[in-house]
Amino acid sequence: MYKFLENVVALEKNLMQDVIEFEGVDQDMANMYAQDRNDVIKAKHLYNTCQVTELSKHIDYLDTSIREGVVIAFAKDLGDEWVLNNLGYQVCA
């Protein structure tokens, strides 16, 4: 069942704003935010194509900060139980 990932999309949008903010000022930071955004885009794609096992693996290999952001965004969009059952992360309110 498809569900629009409002919070995942918002995370992607915020990371794009971070890329724009640092572009031309601090290229290393801009590149870091761009990579994080690409990781969010991939996570969204894996969910949208019903590749939940691959999504879980993808999230496991993310850097800590972006992993937490992605997990929390999925929890807000799909619920804590979905995240625990499908991604293996427990989100505490």
N, C-alpha and C positions, 0 to 999 in steps of 0.2 A: 504494500500500500504506500503510495507516494504522499509525502508531506513536505510542504515548503519549509526549508530550513532558515527561518527568519534570523535567528541569532548567529548561525554559521555565516550567512550572507553578510550580516552586519560586521562580523569579525573580519571577513575578507575586505569589506569596504574601508574599515578603520585602518587596516594594514596598508591599503593603497594610499590613504591619506598620509600615513607615516612615510611611505616611500617618497611621495611628493614633497613632504616637509624637509626631508634630508637630501633630496636630489640636488646636486651642485654645492652642497654645504659639507656633507660628510658621506662620501660615496660608500664607505664600508657599512655604515648604518643603513643607508638606502638599500644596499644589496642584501643585508640581513633581513630587513622587513620584506623585501621582494621575495626572498626564498620562503619566508614564513607564509606569505600570501599564496605562493605556489603550492605549499603544503596544504593549506586550507582548501584551495581549489581542487586539489587531487582528492582530499577527503570527501568533499561534497560530491565529486564525480563518482567515487567508489560507492557512496551511499545511493546516489540517484540511479546507478546501474546494478543495484542489489548485490554488490560485492562486499558483503559485510565482513567476511573473514579477512579479505585483503585490506579493508578499512581498518580493522583491528590491528593488523600487522603494521600498517602504515603509521598509525597513531603511536604504536609502541616504540617506533624508531625516531620519533620527533624529539627535538630538543625540549627540555623540561617546560620552559615558559610557554611555547606555542602549543605543546601537548595539553597543558592545563587549560589553555584558552579554548582549544578545540573540544576537549571533553566537556567542559562547562557549557559551551554553546550547544553541543548535541544534547546535553541533559536538559537545558532550557527548552529546546525544540521538541525532544522526543520523550523526555522523562528520565528520572534517575534509574528506574528499573530497567528501561531499555538499554541504557548505557552499561549498567552492571551486567546484564545478561548477554549483551552483544559485544561490548568492548572490554569488559573485565575491570572496569574502574568503578569504585564506589564514590559517589558524590555526596558529601555531607552538607546539609543546609546550614 
